[in-house]
Each structure stands twice: as C-alpha cells, then as structure tokens.
Amino acid sequence: MHNNMIKLYDSLGDYFCFDSKAVCIEDFFVDLSTFRTLFLEALRENNKRREMEEKIKRAKLAKEKAERERLERQQKKKQLIDMNK
C-alpha cells in the first residue's frame, strides 16, 4: 500500500513537473488546495466584474436611449409650435 502511494505520488510529480523527492506530500497537497481556493476566488471575482461591467453598459445604453427620446420629443414639440405660428 505504501509503495503504491509513493509510486502514485511520483507519477503526480512527473505530471505536475516537480521533484517528488524534494517536495513532501503534505506540502504538495497544501499548495494544490491553496491554488484551487485562489482559482475559484478569481473566477468569482471575474464573474462579478463582468456582471458589473454589463450592468454599467446597460445603464449607459438606457441613459442614451432616454436622452434620444427626450430630444425627439423636444423636436416634435418645437415642430408643433412652429406649425401654430
């Protein structure tokens, strides 16, 4: 059992390109866990930032649309006033 575990750990060392003799199993798994935690946190932050950027973009488009509609109403109002003169 122990020999099989060491053999599998050596295979992990080859796969992840580290010296399995120099890095103890505990350190490897702590590093792997830390990487996973930081990676998931980065994914959450990226999704949050992307959602915020989309929200800002939608708000900007809505503001531009409202401004366009306001200008169109003013032009129509001005045309009606000019027709009455």
N, C-alpha and C positions, 0 to 999 in steps of 0.2 A: 504494500500500500504506500509506504513512504517513498520507495523507489519510483513508483508510478507518479506520485505527486511531483517529485523532483524532475522527472522526465517531462511532465506536462509544463512545469514552470520553465524548464529550459526551452521548450517549444514556444512558450509565450515570449521569452527573451529574444528568440530568433524573429518572431513575428513583429514585436514592437521595437526591435533593434536596440536592445540594451544587454549589457553583460549580466546574465543571471547569477553569476558567481559574485559579482561586486554589489549587486542590489539585493537586499533581503526581501523576502516575500511580503512582509508587513509593509515595508516602505513602498513597494510597487503598488499594492492594493490601496494604500492611503493616497498615493499620487493619482491613481486611477479614479478613486472616489472623488477627490478634490477636482479633478478635471471634469468629471461628469456634473458635479454640482455647479461649477463655474460655467460650463457649457449650457446647461439648462437655464441658468440665470441670464446668460447673454441672449439666448433665444427669447425669453420672456421680455427682456428689455428691448430687443429689436422689434418684436411684435407690438409692444406698447408704443414705441416711437413711430412705427409705421401707421398705427391706428391714429395717433395724434396728428401726423402729417396729413392723413386722409381727412380727418375732421377739419383741420385748418383749411385744406383745399376746398372742401365742400362749403365751408363758411364763406370763403373768399368768392367762390362762384355764386353763392346765394346773394351776397352783397352786391356783386357786379350786376346780377340779373335785376335786383331791386332798383339799383341806380339807373339801369337802362329803361326799366318800366316807368320810373319816375320822370325821366327825361322825355319819354314818348308821351306821357300824359300832359306834361307841360307844353310840348309842341302841339298836341291836339287842342289843348285849351287856347293856346295862342292863335291857332288857325281859326277856331270858332270866334274868338274875339275880333280877329281881323275881318272875318266874313260879316260880322254885325256892323262894322263901321261903314 
